[in-house]
Every structure is written in C-alpha cells, then in structure tokens.
C-alpha cells in the first residue's frame, strides 16, 4: 500500500519475476487536498467525529510483532492499530 509518493518524477524498481510468480497487489491510497484536510480538522475539533473511537488497538514497540500479525490477520474489532514507541 503506497500512501504518499516522493514526487511526480520518482520511480520504483521492483523484482519483476518475483512479482510475476507471487502476483501481489500494489494499491495506492488517496491523499486529501488541503480543503479536505481543513474540513476533517473542523469536524474533529467540533466533536462531530470521535477519532479516538477509530483506534482499536495500541501496542508498545516491544510488541511490534504482535501488532503486525494483527494487521496481517484482522480479527475481532480491529480497525486502526497504533504502535506507540514511547509507551
């Protein structure tokens, strides 16, 4: 999953044969425009969107393996998984 590109002229080298044999999916995520970000911040600041309810799991850095395992195999109510390095 790619979220933010380095810029319009950046390229990515991939091992084509490995991708051909394993056939993974490469997905791209939408990045919001400044107007969208401002609207989202206004909704959060106004209490209309409770972002704390979106975080379902928090892990310290010492349990990062467990966090990635949950990410790879979602279960229960896992929605947003946060790794907190200073916890």
ZIVEN-V311450 format. One record per residue. N is the residue number from 1. RES is the residue in one small letter. PHI is phi as a letter, one per 40 degrees, with the letter a starting at -180 (none if undefined). NEAR is the number of other C-alpha atoms within 8 Angstrom. D_CENTER is the distance of its C-alpha to the mean C-alpha in Angstrom with 1 decimal. Layout:
# ZIVEN-V311450
[[N;RES;PHI;NEAR;D_CENTER] [N;RES;PHI;NEAR;D_CENTER]]
This chain:
# ZIVEN-V311450
[[1;x;none;6;8.0] [2;x;b;8;9.0] [3;x;b;8;7.8] [4;x;b;6;10.7] [5;x;c;7;14.0] [6;x;c;5;16.6] [7;x;i;5;19.2] [8;x;c;5;21.2] [9;x;b;4;23.4] [10;x;c;7;20.9] [11;x;b;4;21.2] [12;x;b;4;19.5] [13;x;c;4;22.0] [14;x;b;5;21.3] [15;x;c;6;23.7] [16;x;d;6;24.9] [17;x;c;6;27.0] [18;x;c;8;24.3] [19;x;c;10;22.0] [20;x;c;7;25.2] [21;x;c;6;26.0] [22;x;c;6;22.7] [23;x;f;7;21.4] [24;x;c;5;17.6] [25;x;c;4;15.5] [26;x;b;6;13.8] [27;x;b;6;11.7] [28;x;b;7;10.9] [29;x;b;8;9.0] [30;x;c;5;11.4] [31;x;b;6;11.8] [32;x;c;7;14.0] [33;x;c;6;17.6] [34;x;d;6;19.2] [35;x;c;7;21.0] [36;x;c;8;18.0] [37;x;c;9;16.5] [38;x;c;8;20.0] [39;x;c;8;20.3] [40;x;c;8;17.1] [41;x;c;8;18.4] [42;x;c;8;21.7] [43;x;c;10;20.6] [44;x;c;11;18.9] [45;x;c;7;22.0] [46;x;c;7;24.3] [47;x;g;7;23.0] [48;x;c;7;22.3] [49;x;b;7;18.6] [50;x;c;8;18.1] [51;x;c;7;14.6] [52;x;c;5;15.7] [53;x;c;6;16.2] [54;x;c;8;12.5] [55;x;c;11;11.9] [56;x;b;10;13.6] [57;x;a;9;13.5] [58;x;b;9;14.0] [59;x;b;13;15.1] [60;x;c;11;17.2] [61;x;d;10;16.8] [62;x;c;5;19.8] [63;x;b;8;17.9] [64;x;c;10;14.9] [65;x;c;6;16.2] [66;x;c;7;16.3] [67;x;c;12;12.7] [68;x;c;8;11.7] [69;x;c;8;14.5] [70;x;c;10;13.3] [71;x;c;8;9.9] [72;x;c;6;12.2] [73;x;b;6;14.7] [74;x;d;8;13.6] [75;x;a;6;16.7] [76;x;f;4;18.4] [77;x;b;6;16.3] [78;x;c;10;12.9] [79;x;b;8;10.4] [80;x;b;8;8.1] [81;x;b;12;8.7] [82;x;b;9;9.6] [83;x;b;10;11.5] [84;x;b;9;14.4] [85;x;c;6;16.5] [86;x;c;5;19.4] [87;x;c;6;19.8]]
